[in-house]
Amino acid sequence: MNTDAYPVRGAGLGLRRALLGPLRTHGLDKVDFMEVAPENWINVGGQLGRSFREFTDRLPFVCHGLSLSIGGPSSLDETFLHRVRQFLDRHRIRYYSEHLSYCTDDGHLYDLMPIPFTGEAVHYVAERIRRTQDILERRIAVENVSYYASPGSELSEIEFINAVLTEADCDLLLDVNNIYVNSINHRYDAVEFLQGLPGHLIAYGHIAGHFQEAEDLVVDTHGADVIPSVWDLLDKAYETFGVFPTLLERDFNIPPVDELMSEVRHIAAIQQKWQNHADTSKNRKQA
């Protein structure tokens, strides 16, 4: 993706309801953009709705869906997608993304399930993504997800992701922590995987913490601080693809706002490092 075409810029923070009050009093000068799950805010009114509007009026927002079930066996919920479109328009949301997974089977499963890495699944998912983009009348991104089993796989994870992105003609939400988690659980090289992704399709990125269950098992939780190895992988992503907008996810065990902001500032610091590097290289070429 052309850097001028990114939907947002800088370092972002996921907005959770528990943060509405603390962030209102703390201030948002270190946050460049925010993200919400539309399912948590569609048709929310009253004081909570007004509080949410205060934030969308102040900062650029993106949306990251939870329940579309882009790879699910049930029919695509087009009624829900029309509601999402209205929500995006009403709040001037800059971008919409979803998980490359599924969460329904004649009802919600309340978890993100892995799509089989097969050619048939590529065609199935790509068609549903294209239909989603048609209804929303905008390009979307799908996120590389963490997974703990890969039943019936015919393709590798990287082959599957790249095939879906190509056939669906959509963008990538690059989750750096998920690459790290999967690299431990499925024993592959995280940097090699990262470098195999299409950087020109990155719309923005996620970074988060996880739980180390065992030496060879990591659980993606969004409930802990980002560890040094994941920060290093984000650094490598900027080195590989250039600086792209990146958002901190924290879903529970939410620390004081000052601690959250320190991680947002860490994102910004790594971005500034690579932006300075790019500017220096550009100046040398022009000299």
C-alpha positions in Angstrom: 0.0 0.0 0.0 1.3 3.5 -0.9 2.1 5.3 2.4 0.0 8.2 1.2 -3.0 5.8 1.1 -2.9 4.5 4.7 -6.3 5.2 6.3 -4.6 6.5 9.5 -1.2 7.4 10.7 1.1 6.9 13.7 0.5 5.0 16.9 -3.0 4.0 18.0 -4.8 2.5 20.9 -7.8 0.2 21.1 -10.8 1.9 22.8 -12.5 -0.2 25.4 -15.5 0.9 27.5 -13.4 0.7 30.7 -11.1 3.3 29.2 -13.7 6.0 28.4 -13.5 7.7 31.8 -9.7 7.4 32.4 -8.9 8.6 28.9 -11.2 11.5 29.1 -9.3 12.8 32.2 -5.8 11.7 31.1 -5.8 13.2 27.6 -5.0 11.7 24.2 -2.1 13.7 23.0 0.1 10.6 22.5 -2.6 8.7 20.6 -2.9 9.2 16.8 -5.9 7.0 16.1 -8.2 4.6 17.9 -10.0 1.3 17.0 -13.3 -0.3 18.2 -15.2 -3.4 17.4 -18.4 -2.1 15.7 -20.5 -4.9 17.4 -19.8 -3.2 20.7 -21.1 0.2 19.6 -23.8 -0.2 17.0 -27.1 1.2 18.3 -25.5 2.3 21.6 -27.1 5.5 22.7 -27.6 7.5 25.9 -24.6 8.8 27.9 -22.4 5.9 26.6 -23.2 6.7 23.0 -22.4 10.4 23.7 -19.1 9.5 25.3 -18.2 7.4 22.3 -19.0 10.3 20.0 -16.7 12.6 21.9 -13.8 10.3 21.0 -14.8 9.8 17.3 -15.1 13.6 17.0 -11.6 14.1 18.4 -9.6 11.3 16.7 -9.5 9.2 13.5 -11.1 5.8 14.0 -10.8 2.4 12.4 -13.1 -0.6 13.1 -12.0 -4.2 13.7 -14.9 -6.7 13.5 -15.4 -9.6 15.7 -18.4 -11.6 14.5 -18.7 -11.4 10.7 -17.2 -15.0 10.5 -15.7 -14.4 7.1 -14.7 -18.1 6.8 -17.8 -19.6 8.5 -20.1 -22.3 7.0 -23.2 -20.1 7.7 -24.4 -17.6 5.1 -22.8 -14.3 5.2 -24.8 -12.0 7.5 -25.6 -9.2 5.0 -28.1 -7.6 7.3 -25.3 -7.1 9.8 -23.0 -5.7 7.1 -25.5 -3.1 6.1 -25.7 -2.0 9.8 -21.9 -1.9 9.9 -21.9 0.3 6.8 -24.3 2.7 8.4 -22.1 2.8 11.5 -18.9 3.5 9.5 -20.6 6.3 7.7 -22.2 7.8 10.8 -19.0 8.0 12.7 -16.7 8.8 9.7 -14.7 5.6 10.4 -11.6 5.5 8.2 -11.3 1.7 7.7 -12.8 -1.7 8.5 -11.0 -5.0 9.1 -12.0 -8.5 10.1 -10.3 -11.7 11.3 -9.2 -14.3 8.7 -11.1 -16.9 10.7 -14.7 -17.9 11.6 -16.8 -17.8 14.7 -20.2 -19.3 13.7 -21.8 -22.6 13.0 -25.6 -22.3 13.3 -24.9 -19.9 16.1 -21.9 -18.1 17.6 -19.0 -20.1 18.9 -17.5 -17.2 20.9 -14.0 -17.9 19.7 -12.0 -17.4 16.5 -11.7 -20.8 14.8 -9.0 -21.6 12.2 -10.0 -21.8 8.5 -8.6 -25.0 6.9 -5.6 -24.0 4.8 -6.9 -25.5 1.5 -7.5 -24.2 -2.0 -11.2 -24.7 -1.7 -11.2 -22.5 1.4 -9.2 -19.8 -0.4 -11.9 -19.5 -3.1 -14.7 -19.6 -0.5 -13.3 -17.0 1.8 -12.2 -14.7 -1.1 -15.7 -14.7 -2.5 -17.1 -13.7 0.9 -14.6 -10.9 1.3 -15.4 -9.6 -2.2 -19.1 -9.6 -1.3 -18.3 -7.8 2.0 -16.5 -5.1 0.1 -19.3 -4.7 -2.3 -21.9 -4.2 0.5 -19.7 -1.9 2.5 -18.6 -0.1 -0.7 -15.1 0.1 0.6 -11.9 -2.0 0.6 -11.3 -3.9 3.8 -8.4 -5.7 5.4 -8.2 -9.2 6.9 -6.0 -10.0 9.9 -3.6 -12.9 10.1 -4.9 -14.7 13.2 -3.4 -16.9 15.9 -4.4 -20.5 15.7 -3.6 -23.7 17.7 -4.5 -26.4 15.2 -4.5 -26.7 11.4 -6.8 -29.6 10.5 -6.9 -30.7 6.9 -4.2 -28.3 5.7 -3.0 -28.5 2.1 -1.2 -25.2 2.1 1.1 -23.5 4.6 -0.2 -20.6 6.6 1.7 -18.0 4.5 0.6 -19.6 1.3 -3.0 -19.5 2.4 -2.9 -15.8 3.6 -1.2 -14.7 0.4 -3.7 -16.6 -1.8 -6.7 -15.1 0.0 -5.3 -11.6 -0.3 -4.7 -12.0 -4.0 -8.0 -13.6 -5.0 -10.1 -11.4 -2.7 -8.3 -8.2 -3.8 -8.2 -6.9 -0.3 -5.7 -5.6 2.2 -3.8 -7.0 5.2 -4.2 -6.1 8.8 -0.7 -7.2 10.0 -0.8 -8.5 13.6 2.8 -8.8 14.7 2.0 -10.6 18.0 0.1 -13.3 16.1 3.1 -14.0 13.9 5.2 -14.4 17.1 2.6 -16.6 18.8 2.2 -18.9 15.7 5.9 -19.1 15.2 6.3 -20.6 18.7 3.3 -22.8 18.6 3.9 -24.1 15.0 7.7 -23.9 15.1 8.6 -21.6 12.2 10.8 -18.6 11.8 8.8 -15.4 12.6 11.1 -13.1 10.5 11.0 -15.4 7.5 7.2 -15.5 7.7 7.0 -11.7 8.1 9.1 -11.2 5.1 6.9 -13.5 3.0 3.9 -11.2 3.5 2.9 -8.6 0.8 3.9 -5.4 2.4 2.2 -3.2 -0.2 -1.1 -4.5 1.1 -0.7 -3.6 4.7 -3.4 -1.2 5.8 -2.3 -0.9 9.4 -0.9 -3.2 12.2 -1.7 -4.6 15.6 0.7 -5.3 18.5 -0.3 -6.9 21.8 0.7 -9.1 24.7 0.2 -12.8 25.3 0.4 -15.6 27.9 3.3 -18.1 27.9 1.5 -21.3 28.9 4.6 -23.5 28.3 7.9 -23.3 26.5 6.3 -24.4 23.3 2.8 -23.0 23.8 1.8 -19.3 23.7 -1.8 -18.1 24.0 -2.8 -14.9 22.4 -4.7 -13.0 25.1 -4.2 -9.2 24.7 -4.0 -9.2 28.5 -0.4 -8.5 29.2 2.4 -6.1 28.3 4.2 -6.5 24.9 7.3 -8.6 25.3 10.8 -7.6 23.9 10.7 -10.3 21.2 7.4 -8.9 19.8 8.8 -5.3 19.9 11.8 -6.6 18.0 9.5 -8.2 15.4 7.7 -4.9 15.0 11.0 -3.2 14.5 11.8 -5.8 11.8 8.4 -5.2 10.2 9.2 -1.4 9.8 12.7 -2.2 8.5 11.1 -4.6 5.9 8.1 -2.7 4.8 8.6 0.9 6.0 6.6 2.5 8.8 2.8 1.7 8.8 0.1 2.7 11.3 0.2 0.4 14.3 -2.2 0.0 17.2 -1.8 -1.4 20.7 -4.5 -3.9 21.7 -5.3 -4.5 25.4 -8.6 -6.3 26.2 -8.3 -7.1 29.9 -6.0 -6.8 32.9 -5.9 -3.2 31.7 -3.2 -1.2 33.6 -3.2 2.5 34.5 -3.5 4.8 31.5 0.1 6.0 32.0 1.4 2.4 31.4 -0.8 2.0 28.3 0.5 5.3 27.0 4.1 4.2 27.5 3.5 1.3 25.1 1.9 3.6 22.6 4.9 5.9 22.9 7.1 2.9 22.3 5.3 2.2 19.0 5.8 5.9 18.1 9.5 5.8 19.0 10.2 2.8 16.7 8.2 4.4 14.0 10.3 7.6 14.4 13.5 5.6 14.3 12.6 4.1 10.9 11.1 7.4 9.6 14.4 9.1 10.4 16.3 6.3 8.7 14.1 6.7 5.6 14.5 10.5 5.5 18.3 10.1 5.9 18.5 7.6 3.0 16.3 9.9 0.8 18.5 12.9 1.5 21.6 11.0 0.6 20.1 9.9 -2.7 19.2 13.6 -3.5 22.7 14.9 -2.5 
